[in-house]
């Protein structure tokens, strides 16, 4: 429910199973729709939102993936108590 106009990065916990490369993301603020993209960059997934008429790609950082892959920390669910 925010405008894409002034956003450069988005940090989220994790992606839903329905979010795939090419999924269209809409802003309720009336901005141009963006496509969620996944590309390989330096051997790692790079996630971003892009649009044909956008001069800036909006980086998307999945925090859970970063913690597991980059920091090597295992995340246990609360079900494992």
N, C-alpha and C positions, 0 to 999 in steps of 0.2 A: 504494500500500500504506500510505497514511497516513489518519488521520482528517481529516474536513473541519471538525471542531469549532472549532479555533483558527486556521484559515487565513483570511487576508483577501485575499491576492494570491498568484498563481502566475506565475512567470516561466518561459517555455519558449523554446526556440530557434525552433521552427516547428511547424505542425500537420500531421498526416497528411492525405492526401486523403479519408480516411473520416470525419474529424471535421467534421460539419455541424451547423447550427443544429438543436437538438432532440435531439442525440445524448445518450443517458443515460450518465453516468459513475458508476461504483460505487466505493465505498471498501471495502477489505477489512477495515477496522476496525469495520464494522457500522453506520456512519452512514447517514443518509438518502441515497438516490441523488440525484444532481444532474443537471440538464440543462444541456448546453453551449448557450449562447445567443449570438447575434450581433445587435446592434442598431446603428442609425446614431445617433450622438451628436455634435453639432457638426460634421456633415459627415464624420465618420470612423467606422470600425468600432469598436464597443465589445464586447469579449468577456468573458463571465462565466459562472459556474456558479450555478444557481439551483434552488430547491426550494420547493414550496408551503408547507411548514412551516418554512422557514428565514427567520430575521429578517435575515440578512446575505447579500448576493450576494458571491461570491468573484470578484474581478477576475482575468482571465487576460491576461497581457502577452506577445505573441509578439515576442521580441527581434529576430529577423531582419526582420520587417516594420517594427518601430520604427526600426531602423538605416537601412533603405532609404528609408522614406517620411518619417520625421521628421527624420533627420539628413542625408539625401541622399547617403549613402555607398553606393557600389556594392560588392557582395560577390561576389568571384570564387571559383568552386569550385577545388579543388585540381587538377582536370582541365585547367585553363587555364594550366598552367605553361609 
